[in-house]
């Protein structure tokens, strides 16, 4: 029997060849099961894989597949893949920064947060913890640096006099003609038009309604937001002590009459100071965050392979 003696110089080469063969074998075995994975992005020294991307986009895939087909589906799905991948890259960058700042989330913090607001059904506890960590990073880098003084809130209040006002209120009465089918609606339209045509400023609404076997109902003081859209729109164009044109809604026909109007007036500063401060804090925080994240991204190594 012949023995072949390998020199020590050939051993590293053979070892590398063996490793390559093992990797190729492993990849072949995954393909034989119908499963392949690949890198779709590199963020500094970490990778985002195709599997991770598909996990994040699974719900969108189902939604798009149910709505679109063919090339339109492919176009929209590719666009959504890019959007989700960009989000994953942004999250990965921030999680890396949190780690670099020695920020972390404990299990106690996760449990306490879940007690305050239940775990979203689409999130695992690990994903929920990552979101808490991103929030902590935002507080550390952005929110703690933002201050809004009372004088700034006051200046904003004075510079925007039409923003912080009470909505106007209207004391309304109406003549209402119910209609629950097409025939009834047609009759209600004709009667409502006849009532409107017969109305004169000196005629009381009660007397006018009684002529058509209808009654007047008091709606009391209302705001535009209290009314369905057709009535709210008509109210904007209606002068006090005038009867509206017939207004159609899904319930029937309406004729509105404005008895009295309380005009809009400014809220006292003290009543809206907290709202103004929250608005200014949000705007300033978003601006600082954009600058901070832009700088973070410029310093990072990002290689997108999608």
Secondary structure as GFF3:
##gff-version 3
##sequence-region A 1 306
A	DSSP	alpha_helix	8	32	.	.	.	ID=ss1
A	DSSP	beta_strand	39	43	.	.	.	ID=ss2
A	DSSP	beta_strand	46	49	.	.	.	ID=ss3
A	DSSP	alpha_helix	50	67	.	.	.	ID=ss4
A	DSSP	alpha_helix	70	100	.	.	.	ID=ss5
A	DSSP	alpha_helix	107	116	.	.	.	ID=ss6
A	DSSP	alpha_helix	125	141	.	.	.	ID=ss7
A	DSSP	three_ten_helix	143	145	.	.	.	ID=ss8
A	DSSP	alpha_helix	150	159	.	.	.	ID=ss9
A	DSSP	beta_strand	169	178	.	.	.	ID=ss10
A	DSSP	alpha_helix	182	198	.	.	.	ID=ss11
A	DSSP	alpha_helix	205	211	.	.	.	ID=ss12
A	DSSP	beta_strand	216	222	.	.	.	ID=ss13
A	DSSP	three_ten_helix	224	226	.	.	.	ID=ss14
A	DSSP	alpha_helix	229	236	.	.	.	ID=ss15
A	DSSP	beta_strand	247	249	.	.	.	ID=ss16
A	DSSP	beta_strand	252	262	.	.	.	ID=ss17
A	DSSP	alpha_helix	269	299	.	.	.	ID=ss18
A	DSSP	beta_strand	302	304	.	.	.	ID=ss19
###
